[in-house]
Amino acid sequence: MRLLNNFAALLALGGLAGPVAAADTYHLEKTHVDLLFTINHAGFTEKHGSFRDLDATLEYDAAHPESSRVTVTVKTDSLDTANVARDTDVKGDKFLDVAKYPEMRFVSTKVTREPDQTLRVDGDLTLHGVTKPVTLHAKLNKAAPNPFDKRPTLGFSATGSLKRSDFGIATYIPIIGDLITLTIDAEFNRPL
């Protein structure tokens, strides 16, 4: 996996507190993460929103990057579309039903290097009580010591999509779109 191999090289060149041991664990820097989504509204617009409360752990093995894994947990009640009435509706039992399903969770099952030097991250997404496979396409942005606290830091951007009907959330399809696109930007770090 070229990008993950590049990450190992960057670790060595970037002076990230010595050699990387097998399966180093990186934790999400919660002040530097965005989980954004887009859904079509009646063919007129693409409505954007985000989830504000999430956590993630990345296990990275420099010697065997294909063994790397990521686990992400998102609080569904943290949905934010910049409209309180709409947020209340989407959090209700017609859509996310956050009282019954307070979290969604992504657990990677496979990481593959793509020809365009992105990473394909296959995993299982559990949403609304249903678990289905979802694929993310990730790009390594930078691996270096954080300039503020010197902790080893990894930053990436990722995209993906899912059909909400696959997870039993079919209210108002097709007026409100079935396809949801995801954009993720995140930093992970580990202690010195």
PyMOL commands that place a pseudoatom at each C-alpha (Angstrom):
pseudoatom trace, name=CA, resn=MET, resi=1, chain=A, elem=C, hetatm=0, pos=[0.000, 0.000, 0.000]
pseudoatom trace, name=CA, resn=ARG, resi=2, chain=A, elem=C, hetatm=0, pos=[1.939, 2.896, -1.367]
pseudoatom trace, name=CA, resn=LEU, resi=3, chain=A, elem=C, hetatm=0, pos=[0.396, 5.654, 0.737]
pseudoatom trace, name=CA, resn=LEU, resi=4, chain=A, elem=C, hetatm=0, pos=[0.860, 3.727, 3.944]
pseudoatom trace, name=CA, resn=ASN, resi=5, chain=A, elem=C, hetatm=0, pos=[4.399, 2.844, 2.853]
pseudoatom trace, name=CA, resn=ASN, resi=6, chain=A, elem=C, hetatm=0, pos=[4.920, 6.555, 2.149]
pseudoatom trace, name=CA, resn=PHE, resi=7, chain=A, elem=C, hetatm=0, pos=[3.614, 7.183, 5.656]
pseudoatom trace, name=CA, resn=ALA, resi=8, chain=A, elem=C, hetatm=0, pos=[6.303, 4.884, 7.071]
pseudoatom trace, name=CA, resn=ALA, resi=9, chain=A, elem=C, hetatm=0, pos=[8.939, 6.769, 5.088]
pseudoatom trace, name=CA, resn=LEU, resi=10, chain=A, elem=C, hetatm=0, pos=[7.588, 10.085, 6.307]
pseudoatom trace, name=CA, resn=LEU, resi=11, chain=A, elem=C, hetatm=0, pos=[7.741, 8.819, 9.861]
pseudoatom trace, name=CA, resn=ALA, resi=12, chain=A, elem=C, hetatm=0, pos=[11.389, 7.996, 9.471]
pseudoatom trace, name=CA, resn=LEU, resi=13, chain=A, elem=C, hetatm=0, pos=[12.224, 11.249, 7.673]
pseudoatom trace, name=CA, resn=GLY, resi=14, chain=A, elem=C, hetatm=0, pos=[9.988, 13.417, 9.828]
pseudoatom trace, name=CA, resn=GLY, resi=15, chain=A, elem=C, hetatm=0, pos=[11.632, 12.524, 13.110]
pseudoatom trace, name=CA, resn=LEU, resi=16, chain=A, elem=C, hetatm=0, pos=[8.477, 11.175, 14.691]
pseudoatom trace, name=CA, resn=ALA, resi=17, chain=A, elem=C, hetatm=0, pos=[10.015, 10.119, 18.006]
pseudoatom trace, name=CA, resn=GLY, resi=18, chain=A, elem=C, hetatm=0, pos=[12.068, 7.224, 16.691]
pseudoatom trace, name=CA, resn=PRO, resi=19, chain=A, elem=C, hetatm=0, pos=[11.071, 4.082, 14.829]
pseudoatom trace, name=CA, resn=VAL, resi=20, chain=A, elem=C, hetatm=0, pos=[7.462, 3.033, 14.689]
pseudoatom trace, name=CA, resn=ALA, resi=21, chain=A, elem=C, hetatm=0, pos=[6.671, -0.153, 16.565]
pseudoatom trace, name=CA, resn=ALA, resi=22, chain=A, elem=C, hetatm=0, pos=[4.202, -2.683, 15.202]
pseudoatom trace, name=CA, resn=ALA, resi=23, chain=A, elem=C, hetatm=0, pos=[0.594, -1.571, 15.547]
pseudoatom trace, name=CA, resn=ASP, resi=24, chain=A, elem=C, hetatm=0, pos=[1.089, 1.893, 16.992]
pseudoatom trace, name=CA, resn=THR, resi=25, chain=A, elem=C, hetatm=0, pos=[-2.219, 3.274, 18.203]
pseudoatom trace, name=CA, resn=TYR, resi=26, chain=A, elem=C, hetatm=0, pos=[-3.254, 6.765, 17.119]
pseudoatom trace, name=CA, resn=HIS, resi=27, chain=A, elem=C, hetatm=0, pos=[-6.239, 8.557, 18.650]
pseudoatom trace, name=CA, resn=LEU, resi=28, chain=A, elem=C, hetatm=0, pos=[-8.529, 11.055, 16.958]
pseudoatom trace, name=CA, resn=GLU, resi=29, chain=A, elem=C, hetatm=0, pos=[-7.710, 14.714, 17.613]
pseudoatom trace, name=CA, resn=LYS, resi=30, chain=A, elem=C, hetatm=0, pos=[-11.314, 15.734, 18.301]
pseudoatom trace, name=CA, resn=THR, resi=31, chain=A, elem=C, hetatm=0, pos=[-10.710, 19.436, 17.705]
pseudoatom trace, name=CA, resn=HIS, resi=32, chain=A, elem=C, hetatm=0, pos=[-9.497, 18.715, 14.161]
pseudoatom trace, name=CA, resn=VAL, resi=33, chain=A, elem=C, hetatm=0, pos=[-12.108, 16.454, 12.606]
pseudoatom trace, name=CA, resn=ASP, resi=34, chain=A, elem=C, hetatm=0, pos=[-15.074, 16.960, 10.292]
pseudoatom trace, name=CA, resn=LEU, resi=35, chain=A, elem=C, hetatm=0, pos=[-17.611, 14.318, 9.311]
pseudoatom trace, name=CA, resn=LEU, resi=36, chain=A, elem=C, hetatm=0, pos=[-19.778, 15.954, 6.666]
pseudoatom trace, name=CA, resn=PHE, resi=37, chain=A, elem=C, hetatm=0, pos=[-22.651, 14.541, 4.647]
pseudoatom trace, name=CA, resn=THR, resi=38, chain=A, elem=C, hetatm=0, pos=[-24.657, 15.638, 1.626]
pseudoatom trace, name=CA, resn=ILE, resi=39, chain=A, elem=C, hetatm=0, pos=[-28.155, 14.535, 0.563]
pseudoatom trace, name=CA, resn=ASN, resi=40, chain=A, elem=C, hetatm=0, pos=[-30.376, 15.685, -2.295]
pseudoatom trace, name=CA, resn=HIS, resi=41, chain=A, elem=C, hetatm=0, pos=[-33.455, 17.712, -1.366]
pseudoatom trace, name=CA, resn=ALA, resi=42, chain=A, elem=C, hetatm=0, pos=[-36.276, 17.218, -3.904]
pseudoatom trace, name=CA, resn=GLY, resi=43, chain=A, elem=C, hetatm=0, pos=[-33.884, 17.726, -6.816]
pseudoatom trace, name=CA, resn=PHE, resi=44, chain=A, elem=C, hetatm=0, pos=[-33.498, 21.404, -5.937]
pseudoatom trace, name=CA, resn=THR, resi=45, chain=A, elem=C, hetatm=0, pos=[-30.376, 21.407, -3.780]
pseudoatom trace, name=CA, resn=GLU, resi=46, chain=A, elem=C, hetatm=0, pos=[-27.757, 19.312, -2.096]
pseudoatom trace, name=CA, resn=LYS, resi=47, chain=A, elem=C, hetatm=0, pos=[-28.258, 19.743, 1.649]
pseudoatom trace, name=CA, resn=HIS, resi=48, chain=A, elem=C, hetatm=0, pos=[-25.132, 19.572, 3.788]
pseudoatom trace, name=CA, resn=GLY, resi=49, chain=A, elem=C, hetatm=0, pos=[-24.781, 18.613, 7.416]
pseudoatom trace, name=CA, resn=SER, resi=50, chain=A, elem=C, hetatm=0, pos=[-22.333, 17.167, 9.886]
pseudoatom trace, name=CA, resn=PHE, resi=51, chain=A, elem=C, hetatm=0, pos=[-21.925, 15.063, 12.972]
pseudoatom trace, name=CA, resn=ARG, resi=52, chain=A, elem=C, hetatm=0, pos=[-20.135, 16.940, 15.757]
pseudoatom trace, name=CA, resn=ASP, resi=53, chain=A, elem=C, hetatm=0, pos=[-19.421, 14.221, 18.341]
pseudoatom trace, name=CA, resn=LEU, resi=54, chain=A, elem=C, hetatm=0, pos=[-17.250, 11.320, 17.260]
pseudoatom trace, name=CA, resn=ASP, resi=55, chain=A, elem=C, hetatm=0, pos=[-14.238, 9.343, 18.354]
pseudoatom trace, name=CA, resn=ALA, resi=56, chain=A, elem=C, hetatm=0, pos=[-11.855, 7.089, 16.475]
pseudoatom trace, name=CA, resn=THR, resi=57, chain=A, elem=C, hetatm=0, pos=[-8.796, 4.930, 16.922]
pseudoatom trace, name=CA, resn=LEU, resi=58, chain=A, elem=C, hetatm=0, pos=[-6.290, 4.056, 14.214]
pseudoatom trace, name=CA, resn=GLU, resi=59, chain=A, elem=C, hetatm=0, pos=[-3.968, 1.089, 14.655]
pseudoatom trace, name=CA, resn=TYR, resi=60, chain=A, elem=C, hetatm=0, pos=[-1.060, 1.527, 12.270]
pseudoatom trace, name=CA, resn=ASP, resi=61, chain=A, elem=C, hetatm=0, pos=[1.593, -1.129, 11.603]
pseudoatom trace, name=CA, resn=ALA, resi=62, chain=A, elem=C, hetatm=0, pos=[4.436, 0.394, 9.577]
pseudoatom trace, name=CA, resn=ALA, resi=63, chain=A, elem=C, hetatm=0, pos=[5.937, -3.010, 8.754]
pseudoatom trace, name=CA, resn=HIS, resi=64, chain=A, elem=C, hetatm=0, pos=[2.602, -4.397, 7.563]
pseudoatom trace, name=CA, resn=PRO, resi=65, chain=A, elem=C, hetatm=0, pos=[0.383, -1.429, 6.626]
pseudoatom trace, name=CA, resn=GLU, resi=66, chain=A, elem=C, hetatm=0, pos=[-2.254, -3.729, 5.162]
pseudoatom trace, name=CA, resn=SER, resi=67, chain=A, elem=C, hetatm=0, pos=[-2.882, -4.779, 8.761]
pseudoatom trace, name=CA, resn=SER, resi=68, chain=A, elem=C, hetatm=0, pos=[-3.842, -1.239, 9.761]
pseudoatom trace, name=CA, resn=ARG, resi=69, chain=A, elem=C, hetatm=0, pos=[-7.329, -0.769, 11.199]
pseudoatom trace, name=CA, resn=VAL, resi=70, chain=A, elem=C, hetatm=0, pos=[-9.614, 2.105, 12.057]
pseudoatom trace, name=CA, resn=THR, resi=71, chain=A, elem=C, hetatm=0, pos=[-12.662, 2.170, 14.310]
pseudoatom trace, name=CA, resn=VAL, resi=72, chain=A, elem=C, hetatm=0, pos=[-15.003, 5.175, 14.410]
pseudoatom trace, name=CA, resn=THR, resi=73, chain=A, elem=C, hetatm=0, pos=[-17.941, 5.788, 16.760]
pseudoatom trace, name=CA, resn=VAL, resi=74, chain=A, elem=C, hetatm=0, pos=[-20.361, 8.649, 16.066]
pseudoatom trace, name=CA, resn=LYS, resi=75, chain=A, elem=C, hetatm=0, pos=[-23.045, 9.989, 18.402]
pseudoatom trace, name=CA, resn=THR, resi=76, chain=A, elem=C, hetatm=0, pos=[-26.122, 10.264, 16.178]
pseudoatom trace, name=CA, resn=ASP, resi=77, chain=A, elem=C, hetatm=0, pos=[-27.622, 12.988, 18.384]
pseudoatom trace, name=CA, resn=SER, resi=78, chain=A, elem=C, hetatm=0, pos=[-24.730, 15.255, 17.294]
pseudoatom trace, name=CA, resn=LEU, resi=79, chain=A, elem=C, hetatm=0, pos=[-26.255, 15.697, 13.818]
pseudoatom trace, name=CA, resn=ASP, resi=80, chain=A, elem=C, hetatm=0, pos=[-26.198, 19.366, 12.769]
pseudoatom trace, name=CA, resn=THR, resi=81, chain=A, elem=C, hetatm=0, pos=[-27.760, 20.776, 9.582]
pseudoatom trace, name=CA, resn=ALA, resi=82, chain=A, elem=C, hetatm=0, pos=[-27.876, 24.370, 10.859]
pseudoatom trace, name=CA, resn=ASN, resi=83, chain=A, elem=C, hetatm=0, pos=[-31.655, 24.198, 11.335]
pseudoatom trace, name=CA, resn=VAL, resi=84, chain=A, elem=C, hetatm=0, pos=[-33.056, 23.160, 14.730]
pseudoatom trace, name=CA, resn=ALA, resi=85, chain=A, elem=C, hetatm=0, pos=[-36.470, 22.049, 13.432]
pseudoatom trace, name=CA, resn=ARG, resi=86, chain=A, elem=C, hetatm=0, pos=[-34.964, 19.916, 10.666]
pseudoatom trace, name=CA, resn=ASP, resi=87, chain=A, elem=C, hetatm=0, pos=[-32.379, 18.456, 13.072]
pseudoatom trace, name=CA, resn=THR, resi=88, chain=A, elem=C, hetatm=0, pos=[-35.159, 17.467, 15.489]
pseudoatom trace, name=CA, resn=ASP, resi=89, chain=A, elem=C, hetatm=0, pos=[-37.051, 15.793, 12.630]
pseudoatom trace, name=CA, resn=VAL, resi=90, chain=A, elem=C, hetatm=0, pos=[-34.012, 13.889, 11.318]
pseudoatom trace, name=CA, resn=LYS, resi=91, chain=A, elem=C, hetatm=0, pos=[-33.098, 12.756, 14.848]
pseudoatom trace, name=CA, resn=GLY, resi=92, chain=A, elem=C, hetatm=0, pos=[-36.652, 11.454, 15.328]
pseudoatom trace, name=CA, resn=ASP, resi=93, chain=A, elem=C, hetatm=0, pos=[-38.078, 8.002, 14.668]
pseudoatom trace, name=CA, resn=LYS, resi=94, chain=A, elem=C, hetatm=0, pos=[-38.786, 8.674, 10.968]
pseudoatom trace, name=CA, resn=PHE, resi=95, chain=A, elem=C, hetatm=0, pos=[-35.065, 8.887, 10.248]
pseudoatom trace, name=CA, resn=LEU, resi=96, chain=A, elem=C, hetatm=0, pos=[-32.141, 8.276, 12.636]
pseudoatom trace, name=CA, resn=ASP, resi=97, chain=A, elem=C, hetatm=0, pos=[-34.219, 7.478, 15.720]
pseudoatom trace, name=CA, resn=VAL, resi=98, chain=A, elem=C, hetatm=0, pos=[-31.376, 8.596, 17.985]
pseudoatom trace, name=CA, resn=ALA, resi=99, chain=A, elem=C, hetatm=0, pos=[-33.248, 7.598, 21.151]
pseudoatom trace, name=CA, resn=LYS, resi=100, chain=A, elem=C, hetatm=0, pos=[-33.170, 3.961, 20.005]
pseudoatom trace, name=CA, resn=TYR, resi=101, chain=A, elem=C, hetatm=0, pos=[-29.877, 4.106, 18.072]
pseudoatom trace, name=CA, resn=PRO, resi=102, chain=A, elem=C, hetatm=0, pos=[-27.602, 6.592, 19.860]
pseudoatom trace, name=CA, resn=GLU, resi=103, chain=A, elem=C, hetatm=0, pos=[-24.455, 5.606, 17.958]
pseudoatom trace, name=CA, resn=MET, resi=104, chain=A, elem=C, hetatm=0, pos=[-23.270, 4.566, 14.557]
pseudoatom trace, name=CA, resn=ARG, resi=105, chain=A, elem=C, hetatm=0, pos=[-20.010, 2.702, 14.191]
pseudoatom trace, name=CA, resn=PHE, resi=106, chain=A, elem=C, hetatm=0, pos=[-17.543, 2.012, 11.365]
pseudoatom trace, name=CA, resn=VAL, resi=107, chain=A, elem=C, hetatm=0, pos=[-14.981, -0.778, 11.744]
pseudoatom trace, name=CA, resn=SER, resi=108, chain=A, elem=C, hetatm=0, pos=[-12.520, -1.313, 8.924]
pseudoatom trace, name=CA, resn=THR, resi=109, chain=A, elem=C, hetatm=0, pos=[-12.101, -4.841, 7.587]
pseudoatom trace, name=CA, resn=LYS, resi=110, chain=A, elem=C, hetatm=0, pos=[-9.505, -4.295, 4.838]
pseudoatom trace, name=CA, resn=VAL, resi=111, chain=A, elem=C, hetatm=0, pos=[-7.133, -1.586, 3.627]
pseudoatom trace, name=CA, resn=THR, resi=112, chain=A, elem=C, hetatm=0, pos=[-5.938, -1.686, 0.011]
pseudoatom trace, name=CA, resn=ARG, resi=113, chain=A, elem=C, hetatm=0, pos=[-3.585, 0.542, -2.011]
pseudoatom trace, name=CA, resn=GLU, resi=114, chain=A, elem=C, hetatm=0, pos=[-5.264, 1.953, -5.132]
pseudoatom trace, name=CA, resn=PRO, resi=115, chain=A, elem=C, hetatm=0, pos=[-3.458, 2.744, -8.419]
pseudoatom trace, name=CA, resn=ASP, resi=116, chain=A, elem=C, hetatm=0, pos=[-4.043, 6.500, -7.936]
pseudoatom trace, name=CA, resn=GLN, resi=117, chain=A, elem=C, hetatm=0, pos=[-2.209, 6.290, -4.584]
pseudoatom trace, name=CA, resn=THR, resi=118, chain=A, elem=C, hetatm=0, pos=[-5.322, 6.624, -2.492]
pseudoatom trace, name=CA, resn=LEU, resi=119, chain=A, elem=C, hetatm=0, pos=[-6.276, 3.990, 0.050]
pseudoatom trace, name=CA, resn=ARG, resi=120, chain=A, elem=C, hetatm=0, pos=[-9.432, 1.949, -0.212]
pseudoatom trace, name=CA, resn=VAL, resi=121, chain=A, elem=C, hetatm=0, pos=[-10.747, 1.329, 3.303]
pseudoatom trace, name=CA, resn=ASP, resi=122, chain=A, elem=C, hetatm=0, pos=[-13.455, -1.306, 3.363]
pseudoatom trace, name=CA, resn=GLY, resi=123, chain=A, elem=C, hetatm=0, pos=[-15.424, -1.730, 6.539]
pseudoatom trace, name=CA, resn=ASP, resi=124, chain=A, elem=C, hetatm=0, pos=[-18.704, -2.444, 8.254]
pseudoatom trace, name=CA, resn=LEU, resi=125, chain=A, elem=C, hetatm=0, pos=[-20.980, 0.452, 9.147]
pseudoatom trace, name=CA, resn=THR, resi=126, chain=A, elem=C, hetatm=0, pos=[-23.610, -0.132, 11.811]
pseudoatom trace, name=CA, resn=LEU, resi=127, chain=A, elem=C, hetatm=0, pos=[-26.365, 2.487, 11.526]
pseudoatom trace, name=CA, resn=HIS, resi=128, chain=A, elem=C, hetatm=0, pos=[-29.983, 2.349, 12.675]
pseudoatom trace, name=CA, resn=GLY, resi=129, chain=A, elem=C, hetatm=0, pos=[-29.463, -1.201, 13.945]
pseudoatom trace, name=CA, resn=VAL, resi=130, chain=A, elem=C, hetatm=0, pos=[-28.256, -2.502, 10.567]
pseudoatom trace, name=CA, resn=THR, resi=131, chain=A, elem=C, hetatm=0, pos=[-24.689, -3.429, 9.600]
pseudoatom trace, name=CA, resn=LYS, resi=132, chain=A, elem=C, hetatm=0, pos=[-23.650, -3.128, 5.955]
pseudoatom trace, name=CA, resn=PRO, resi=133, chain=A, elem=C, hetatm=0, pos=[-20.327, -2.801, 4.101]
pseudoatom trace, name=CA, resn=VAL, resi=134, chain=A, elem=C, hetatm=0, pos=[-19.171, 0.724, 3.244]
pseudoatom trace, name=CA, resn=THR, resi=135, chain=A, elem=C, hetatm=0, pos=[-16.037, 1.773, 1.352]
pseudoatom trace, name=CA, resn=LEU, resi=136, chain=A, elem=C, hetatm=0, pos=[-14.033, 4.932, 2.004]
pseudoatom trace, name=CA, resn=HIS, resi=137, chain=A, elem=C, hetatm=0, pos=[-11.360, 6.338, -0.289]
pseudoatom trace, name=CA, resn=ALA, resi=138, chain=A, elem=C, hetatm=0, pos=[-8.673, 8.009, 1.791]
pseudoatom trace, name=CA, resn=LYS, resi=139, chain=A, elem=C, hetatm=0, pos=[-5.751, 10.274, 0.967]
pseudoatom trace, name=CA, resn=LEU, resi=140, chain=A, elem=C, hetatm=0, pos=[-2.843, 10.720, 3.314]
pseudoatom trace, name=CA, resn=ASN, resi=141, chain=A, elem=C, hetatm=0, pos=[-2.291, 14.475, 3.703]
pseudoatom trace, name=CA, resn=LYS, resi=142, chain=A, elem=C, hetatm=0, pos=[0.674, 14.577, 6.060]
pseudoatom trace, name=CA, resn=ALA, resi=143, chain=A, elem=C, hetatm=0, pos=[2.579, 12.553, 8.625]
pseudoatom trace, name=CA, resn=ALA, resi=144, chain=A, elem=C, hetatm=0, pos=[4.864, 14.594, 10.868]
pseudoatom trace, name=CA, resn=PRO, resi=145, chain=A, elem=C, hetatm=0, pos=[5.311, 15.850, 14.400]
pseudoatom trace, name=CA, resn=ASN, resi=146, chain=A, elem=C, hetatm=0, pos=[2.547, 18.271, 15.308]
pseudoatom trace, name=CA, resn=PRO, resi=147, chain=A, elem=C, hetatm=0, pos=[4.197, 21.728, 15.283]
pseudoatom trace, name=CA, resn=PHE, resi=148, chain=A, elem=C, hetatm=0, pos=[2.451, 22.725, 18.519]
pseudoatom trace, name=CA, resn=ASP, resi=149, chain=A, elem=C, hetatm=0, pos=[3.020, 19.763, 20.822]
pseudoatom trace, name=CA, resn=LYS, resi=150, chain=A, elem=C, hetatm=0, pos=[5.443, 17.561, 18.815]
pseudoatom trace, name=CA, resn=ARG, resi=151, chain=A, elem=C, hetatm=0, pos=[3.195, 14.492, 19.042]
pseudoatom trace, name=CA, resn=PRO, resi=152, chain=A, elem=C, hetatm=0, pos=[3.383, 12.121, 16.038]
pseudoatom trace, name=CA, resn=THR, resi=153, chain=A, elem=C, hetatm=0, pos=[0.420, 13.118, 13.895]
pseudoatom trace, name=CA, resn=LEU, resi=154, chain=A, elem=C, hetatm=0, pos=[-1.277, 11.686, 10.822]
pseudoatom trace, name=CA, resn=GLY, resi=155, chain=A, elem=C, hetatm=0, pos=[-3.808, 13.666, 8.776]
pseudoatom trace, name=CA, resn=PHE, resi=156, chain=A, elem=C, hetatm=0, pos=[-6.081, 12.351, 6.068]
pseudoatom trace, name=CA, resn=SER, resi=157, chain=A, elem=C, hetatm=0, pos=[-9.079, 13.180, 3.911]
pseudoatom trace, name=CA, resn=ALA, resi=158, chain=A, elem=C, hetatm=0, pos=[-11.620, 10.553, 2.882]
pseudoatom trace, name=CA, resn=THR, resi=159, chain=A, elem=C, hetatm=0, pos=[-14.809, 10.270, 0.863]
pseudoatom trace, name=CA, resn=GLY, resi=160, chain=A, elem=C, hetatm=0, pos=[-17.503, 7.644, 0.567]
pseudoatom trace, name=CA, resn=SER, resi=161, chain=A, elem=C, hetatm=0, pos=[-21.198, 7.100, 0.050]
pseudoatom trace, name=CA, resn=LEU, resi=162, chain=A, elem=C, hetatm=0, pos=[-24.072, 4.949, 1.236]
pseudoatom trace, name=CA, resn=LYS, resi=163, chain=A, elem=C, hetatm=0, pos=[-27.744, 4.417, 0.545]
pseudoatom trace, name=CA, resn=ARG, resi=164, chain=A, elem=C, hetatm=0, pos=[-29.818, 5.203, 3.614]
pseudoatom trace, name=CA, resn=SER, resi=165, chain=A, elem=C, hetatm=0, pos=[-32.454, 2.691, 2.502]
pseudoatom trace, name=CA, resn=ASP, resi=166, chain=A, elem=C, hetatm=0, pos=[-29.853, -0.066, 3.009]
pseudoatom trace, name=CA, resn=PHE, resi=167, chain=A, elem=C, hetatm=0, pos=[-29.995, 0.814, 6.705]
pseudoatom trace, name=CA, resn=GLY, resi=168, chain=A, elem=C, hetatm=0, pos=[-33.788, 0.868, 6.963]
pseudoatom trace, name=CA, resn=ILE, resi=169, chain=A, elem=C, hetatm=0, pos=[-34.111, 4.673, 6.694]
pseudoatom trace, name=CA, resn=ALA, resi=170, chain=A, elem=C, hetatm=0, pos=[-36.418, 5.156, 3.712]
pseudoatom trace, name=CA, resn=THR, resi=171, chain=A, elem=C, hetatm=0, pos=[-38.664, 8.067, 4.758]
pseudoatom trace, name=CA, resn=TYR, resi=172, chain=A, elem=C, hetatm=0, pos=[-39.560, 10.363, 1.814]
pseudoatom trace, name=CA, resn=ILE, resi=173, chain=A, elem=C, hetatm=0, pos=[-37.476, 8.518, -0.787]
pseudoatom trace, name=CA, resn=PRO, resi=174, chain=A, elem=C, hetatm=0, pos=[-37.250, 9.647, -3.607]
pseudoatom trace, name=CA, resn=ILE, resi=175, chain=A, elem=C, hetatm=0, pos=[-38.258, 13.201, -2.684]
pseudoatom trace, name=CA, resn=ILE, resi=176, chain=A, elem=C, hetatm=0, pos=[-35.368, 13.278, -0.246]
pseudoatom trace, name=CA, resn=GLY, resi=177, chain=A, elem=C, hetatm=0, pos=[-32.472, 11.396, -1.791]
pseudoatom trace, name=CA, resn=ASP, resi=178, chain=A, elem=C, hetatm=0, pos=[-31.436, 7.884, -0.935]
pseudoatom trace, name=CA, resn=LEU, resi=179, chain=A, elem=C, hetatm=0, pos=[-27.733, 8.413, -1.652]
pseudoatom trace, name=CA, resn=ILE, resi=180, chain=A, elem=C, hetatm=0, pos=[-25.684, 10.119, 1.053]
pseudoatom trace, name=CA, resn=THR, resi=181, chain=A, elem=C, hetatm=0, pos=[-22.150, 11.223, 0.271]
pseudoatom trace, name=CA, resn=LEU, resi=182, chain=A, elem=C, hetatm=0, pos=[-19.567, 11.524, 3.034]
pseudoatom trace, name=CA, resn=THR, resi=183, chain=A, elem=C, hetatm=0, pos=[-16.525, 13.765, 3.377]
pseudoatom trace, name=CA, resn=ILE, resi=184, chain=A, elem=C, hetatm=0, pos=[-14.142, 13.236, 6.278]
pseudoatom trace, name=CA, resn=ASP, resi=185, chain=A, elem=C, hetatm=0, pos=[-11.090, 15.227, 7.337]
pseudoatom trace, name=CA, resn=ALA, resi=186, chain=A, elem=C, hetatm=0, pos=[-9.291, 14.065, 10.440]
pseudoatom trace, name=CA, resn=GLU, resi=187, chain=A, elem=C, hetatm=0, pos=[-6.068, 14.197, 12.425]
pseudoatom trace, name=CA, resn=PHE, resi=188, chain=A, elem=C, hetatm=0, pos=[-4.826, 11.322, 14.546]
pseudoatom trace, name=CA, resn=ASN, resi=189, chain=A, elem=C, hetatm=0, pos=[-1.993, 11.550, 17.049]
pseudoatom trace, name=CA, resn=ARG, resi=190, chain=A, elem=C, hetatm=0, pos=[-0.183, 9.479, 19.642]
pseudoatom trace, name=CA, resn=PRO, resi=191, chain=A, elem=C, hetatm=0, pos=[1.715, 10.334, 22.784]
pseudoatom trace, name=CA, resn=LEU, resi=192, chain=A, elem=C, hetatm=0, pos=[5.432, 11.111, 22.639]
for i in range(1, 192): cmd.bond("trace and resi %d" % i, "trace and resi %d" % (i + 1))
show_as sticks, trace
zoom trace
